């Protein structure tokens, strides 16, 4: 992300990254049919819902780590740098 321009639309970047990932999966001939079958059976907003769930889980993990002895020690060692 540091190499990207300051003015950017992360949604477009993520969309393009997703398309590139899809291209790789679809290029795998023995998996193409299964991937397409799976995607057609999913609701339209499945990826947004999955990303939101992953964001929530990551934030909960981070908060749990920060409040742990290891997280508190890591935070105090970074404050001096």
N, CA, C and O atoms as a DFTB+ gen file, in Angstrom:
324 C
 N C O
     1  1       0.825      -1.194       0.000
     2  2       0.000       0.000       0.000
     3  2       0.865       1.252       0.000
     4  3       0.453       2.292      -0.513
     5  1       2.060       1.158       0.571
     6  2       2.929       2.331       0.619
     7  2       3.341       2.782      -0.778
     8  3       3.652       3.955      -0.983
     9  1       3.347       1.869      -1.731
    10  2       3.737       2.205      -3.098
    11  2       2.576       2.778      -3.912
    12  3       2.775       3.293      -5.012
    13  1       1.368       2.684      -3.366
    14  2       0.192       3.216      -4.075
    15  2       0.150       4.731      -3.927
    16  3       0.704       5.282      -2.976
    17  1      -0.503       5.398      -4.861
    18  2      -0.639       6.851      -4.734
    19  2      -1.431       7.219      -3.483
    20  3      -2.230       6.423      -2.989
    21  1      -1.205       8.434      -2.971
    22  2      -1.920       8.872      -1.764
    23  2      -3.419       8.991      -2.025
    24  3      -4.228       8.638      -1.167
    25  1      -3.786       9.478      -3.187
    26  2      -5.199       9.566      -3.559
    27  2      -5.572       8.272      -4.270
    28  3      -5.183       8.053      -5.417
    29  1      -6.330       7.412      -3.583
    30  2      -6.705       6.135      -4.172
    31  2      -8.040       5.686      -3.595
    32  3      -8.513       6.199      -2.580
    33  1      -8.615       4.733      -4.263
    34  2      -9.864       4.149      -3.801
    35  2      -9.572       2.688      -3.449
    36  3      -9.442       1.849      -4.341
    37  1      -9.470       2.385      -2.161
    38  2      -9.135       1.035      -1.729
    39  2     -10.151       0.017      -2.221
    40  3      -9.804      -1.139      -2.465
    41  1     -11.409       0.438      -2.369
    42  2     -12.426      -0.500      -2.862
    43  2     -12.082      -0.980      -4.263
    44  3     -12.233      -2.161      -4.575
    45  1     -11.619      -0.064      -5.106
    46  2     -11.237      -0.468      -6.460
    47  2     -10.007      -1.367      -6.441
    48  3      -9.916      -2.324      -7.211
    49  1      -9.076      -1.061      -5.573
    50  2      -7.882      -1.884      -5.446
    51  2      -8.258      -3.298      -4.983
    52  3      -7.776      -4.284      -5.542
    53  1      -9.108      -3.394      -3.975
    54  2      -9.542      -4.703      -3.492
    55  2     -10.342      -5.453      -4.547
    56  3     -10.204      -6.669      -4.683
    57  1     -11.166      -4.747      -5.284
    58  2     -11.926      -5.383      -6.367
    59  2     -10.980      -5.986      -7.396
    60  3     -11.159      -7.124      -7.829
    61  1      -9.980      -5.217      -7.780
    62  2      -9.023      -5.707      -8.772
    63  2      -8.202      -6.878      -8.229
    64  3      -7.887      -7.814      -8.964
    65  1      -7.861      -6.823      -6.944
    66  2      -7.131      -7.938      -6.339
    67  2      -8.002      -9.202      -6.341
    68  3      -7.516     -10.300      -6.612
    69  1      -9.266      -9.035      -6.040
    70  2     -10.193     -10.168      -6.071
    71  2     -10.343     -10.739      -7.460
    72  3     -10.384     -11.958      -7.631
    73  1     -10.423      -9.887      -8.444
    74  2     -10.524     -10.360      -9.829
    75  2      -9.276     -11.118     -10.244
    76  3      -9.354     -12.125     -10.948
    77  1      -8.145     -10.637      -9.812
    78  2      -6.891     -11.318     -10.156
    79  2      -6.833     -12.692      -9.488
    80  3      -6.384     -13.663     -10.096
    81  1      -7.284     -12.769      -8.249
    82  2      -7.348     -14.060      -7.562
    83  2      -8.302     -14.996      -8.291
    84  3      -8.009     -16.179      -8.469
    85  1      -9.445     -14.463      -8.711
    86  2     -10.409     -15.279      -9.465
    87  2      -9.796     -15.781     -10.763
    88  3     -10.019     -16.929     -11.146
    89  1      -9.037     -14.948     -11.439
    90  2      -8.388     -15.372     -12.679
    91  2      -7.482     -16.572     -12.438
    92  3      -7.450     -17.505     -13.240
    93  1      -6.750     -16.545     -11.337
    94  2      -5.867     -17.674     -11.020
    95  2      -6.664     -18.952     -10.781
    96  3      -6.288     -20.021     -11.262
    97  1      -7.761     -18.842     -10.040
    98  2      -8.584     -20.026      -9.766
    99  2      -9.242     -20.544     -11.042
   100  3      -9.304     -21.752     -11.268
   101  1      -9.728     -19.631     -11.869
   102  2     -10.395     -20.060     -13.090
   103  2      -9.415     -20.625     -14.113
   104  3      -9.805     -21.388     -14.996
   105  1      -8.165     -20.257     -13.994
   106  2      -7.150     -20.786     -14.908
   107  2      -6.761     -22.217     -14.548
   108  3      -6.134     -22.912     -15.348
   109  1      -7.130     -22.655     -13.349
   110  2      -6.869     -24.030     -12.936
   111  2      -8.017     -24.884     -13.475
   112  3      -9.087     -24.948     -12.870
   113  1      -7.790     -25.531     -14.605
   114  2      -8.866     -26.196     -15.339
   115  2      -9.663     -27.192     -14.510
   116  3     -10.887     -27.245     -14.633
   117  1      -9.005     -27.979     -13.673
   118  2      -9.739     -28.979     -12.905
   119  2     -10.583     -28.368     -11.790
   120  3     -11.434     -29.054     -11.223
   121  1     -10.368     -27.097     -11.463
   122  2     -11.141     -26.441     -10.404
   123  2     -12.184     -25.465     -10.936
   124  3     -13.072     -25.044     -10.195
   125  1     -12.088     -25.108     -12.192
   126  2     -12.959     -24.070     -12.759
   127  2     -14.441     -24.350     -12.522
   128  3     -15.167     -23.474     -12.052
   129  1     -14.896     -25.557     -12.840
   130  2     -16.313     -25.892     -12.704
   131  2     -16.769     -25.781     -11.258
   132  3     -17.837     -25.239     -10.975
   133  1     -15.950     -26.299     -10.340
   134  2     -16.311     -26.239      -8.922
   135  2     -16.356     -24.805      -8.401
   136  3     -17.254     -24.445      -7.640
   137  1     -15.396     -23.998      -8.807
   138  2     -15.368     -22.600      -8.366
   139  2     -16.606     -21.862      -8.872
   140  3     -17.269     -21.158      -8.111
   141  1     -16.907     -22.022     -10.137
   142  2     -18.073     -21.337     -10.702
   143  2     -19.367     -21.843     -10.071
   144  3     -20.279     -21.052      -9.827
   145  1     -19.464     -23.131      -9.805
   146  2     -20.662     -23.675      -9.151
   147  2     -20.805     -23.073      -7.747
   148  3     -21.900     -22.681      -7.343
   149  1     -19.715     -23.004      -7.025
   150  2     -19.747     -22.442      -5.676
   151  2     -20.178     -20.973      -5.706
   152  3     -21.033     -20.558      -4.923
   153  1     -19.590     -20.198      -6.601
   154  2     -19.909     -18.768      -6.667
   155  2     -21.353     -18.516      -7.070
   156  3     -21.981     -17.592      -6.554
   157  1     -21.895     -19.322      -7.984
   158  2     -23.278     -19.090      -8.415
   159  2     -24.272     -19.424      -7.319
   160  3     -25.399     -18.930      -7.332
   161  1     -23.865     -20.261      -6.367
   162  2     -24.758     -20.604      -5.268
   163  2     -24.707     -19.636      -4.101
   164  3     -25.475     -19.776      -3.149
   165  1     -23.823     -18.668      -4.157
   166  2     -23.668     -17.732      -3.041
   167  2     -24.545     -16.489      -3.245
   168  3     -24.829     -16.100      -4.377
   169  1     -24.970     -15.871      -2.132
   170  2     -25.713     -14.614      -2.264
   171  2     -24.804     -13.510      -2.818
   172  3     -23.580     -13.596      -2.719
   173  1     -25.400     -12.500      -3.385
   174  2     -24.651     -11.417      -4.024
   175  2     -23.659     -10.750      -3.081
   176  3     -22.556     -10.392      -3.494
   177  1     -24.037     -10.580      -1.825
   178  2     -23.195      -9.842      -0.879
   179  2     -22.327     -10.746      -0.005
   180  3     -21.890     -10.319       1.064
   181  1     -22.070     -11.971      -0.427
   182  2     -21.332     -12.911       0.418
   183  2     -19.937     -12.418       0.770
   184  3     -19.476     -12.610       1.895
   185  1     -19.265     -11.786      -0.179
   186  2     -17.892     -11.358       0.079
   187  2     -17.854     -10.181       1.060
   188  3     -16.982     -10.119       1.927
   189  1     -18.790      -9.263       0.920
   190  2     -18.873      -8.132       1.854
   191  2     -19.151      -8.657       3.261
   192  3     -18.512      -8.232       4.223
   193  1     -20.101      -9.576       3.379
   194  2     -20.425     -10.149       4.690
   195  2     -19.228     -10.876       5.292
   196  3     -18.957     -10.752       6.487
   197  1     -18.515     -11.631       4.466
   198  2     -17.334     -12.353       4.949
   199  2     -16.243     -11.380       5.386
   200  3     -15.589     -11.602       6.405
   201  1     -16.042     -10.309       4.629
   202  2     -15.022      -9.314       4.980
   203  2     -15.388      -8.609       6.283
   204  3     -14.517      -8.359       7.116
   205  1     -16.660      -8.288       6.464
   206  2     -17.093      -7.650       7.709
   207  2     -16.897      -8.580       8.897
   208  3     -16.463      -8.141       9.962
   209  1     -17.213      -9.861       8.727
   210  2     -17.018     -10.829       9.806
   211  2     -15.531     -10.978      10.132
   212  3     -15.159     -11.076      11.302
   213  1     -14.693     -10.994       9.115
   214  2     -13.256     -11.119       9.330
   215  2     -12.697      -9.875      10.022
   216  3     -11.826      -9.979      10.885
   217  1     -13.196      -8.710       9.644
   218  2     -12.775      -7.464      10.299
   219  2     -13.114      -7.504      11.786
   220  3     -12.284      -7.175      12.633
   221  1     -14.337      -7.910      12.087
   222  2     -14.770      -7.980      13.488
   223  2     -13.905      -8.978      14.269
   224  3     -13.472      -8.684      15.383
   225  1     -13.654     -10.153      13.685
   226  2     -12.830     -11.163      14.361
   227  2     -11.406     -10.660      14.580
   228  3     -10.819     -10.892      15.636
   229  1     -10.852      -9.973      13.584
   230  2      -9.488      -9.450      13.705
   231  2      -9.409      -8.389      14.796
   232  3      -8.466      -8.373      15.586
   233  1     -10.402      -7.503      14.837
   234  2     -10.419      -6.474      15.878
   235  2     -10.565      -7.090      17.266
   236  3      -9.933      -6.630      18.217
   237  1     -11.393      -8.128      17.390
   238  2     -11.543      -8.800      18.682
   239  2     -10.239      -9.479      19.097
   240  3      -9.844      -9.418      20.261
   241  1      -9.574     -10.124      18.138
   242  2      -8.281     -10.744      18.429
   243  2      -7.263      -9.700      18.877
   244  3      -6.501      -9.935      19.814
   245  1      -7.249      -8.553      18.212
   246  2      -6.309      -7.488      18.542
   247  2      -6.571      -6.962      19.954
   248  3      -5.639      -6.776      20.738
   249  1      -7.828      -6.727      20.266
   250  2      -8.175      -6.236      21.603
   251  2      -7.803      -7.267      22.669
   252  3      -7.312      -6.907      23.739
   253  1      -8.032      -8.532      22.381
   254  2      -7.667      -9.591      23.320
   255  2      -6.150      -9.622      23.525
   256  3      -5.674      -9.758      24.652
   257  1      -5.405      -9.497      22.445
   258  2      -3.949      -9.472      22.540
   259  2      -3.474      -8.257      23.326
   260  3      -2.616      -8.375      24.201
   261  1      -4.036      -7.083      23.011
   262  2      -3.612      -5.857      23.709
   263  2      -3.819      -5.941      25.201
   264  3      -3.029      -5.393      25.970
   265  1      -4.883      -6.627      25.628
   266  2      -5.169      -6.699      27.068
   267  2      -4.438      -7.860      27.745
   268  3      -4.516      -8.010      28.965
   269  1      -3.733      -8.678      26.969
   270  2      -2.973      -9.790      27.544
   271  2      -1.621      -9.294      28.048
   272  3      -1.181      -8.215      27.652
   273  1      -0.960     -10.052      28.905
   274  2       0.383      -9.658      29.366
   275  2       1.362      -9.465      28.195
   276  3       2.160      -8.528      28.211
   277  1       1.306     -10.317      27.213
   278  2       2.208     -10.194      26.054
   279  2       1.931      -8.907      25.285
   280  3       2.854      -8.201      24.880
   281  1       0.649      -8.611      25.091
   282  2       0.284      -7.397      24.354
   283  2       0.657      -6.138      25.119
   284  3       1.121      -5.160      24.532
   285  1       0.454      -6.165      26.427
   286  2       0.811      -4.998      27.245
   287  2       2.321      -4.767      27.198
   288  3       2.777      -3.627      27.116
   289  1       3.090      -5.851      27.250
   290  2       4.553      -5.731      27.199
   291  2       4.997      -5.213      25.828
   292  3       5.897      -4.378      25.737
   293  1       4.367      -5.705      24.774
   294  2       4.729      -5.254      23.421
   295  2       4.383      -3.779      23.248
   296  3       5.144      -3.030      22.634
   297  1       3.251      -3.363      23.780
   298  2       2.864      -1.952      23.667
   299  2       3.783      -1.032      24.420
   300  3       4.095       0.057      23.938
   301  1       4.228      -1.438      25.590
   302  2       5.111      -0.566      26.380
   303  2       6.502      -0.488      25.767
   304  3       7.178       0.532      25.904
   305  1       6.941      -1.546      25.094
   306  2       8.275      -1.480      24.464
   307  2       8.248      -0.629      23.217
   308  3       9.288      -0.104      22.819
   309  1       7.098      -0.471      22.583
   310  2       7.004       0.354      21.365
   311  2       6.876       1.832      21.690
   312  3       7.217       2.678      20.863
   313  1       6.392       2.153      22.872
   314  2       6.187       3.562      23.219
   315  2       7.494       4.327      23.282
   316  3       7.523       5.523      22.995
   317  1       8.564       3.666      23.650
   318  2       9.844       4.334      23.765
   319  2      10.565       4.493      22.437
   320  3      11.559       5.214      22.365
   321  1      10.092       3.841      21.386
   322  2      10.826       3.925      20.109
   323  2      10.394       5.066      19.267
   324  3      10.921       5.259      18.171
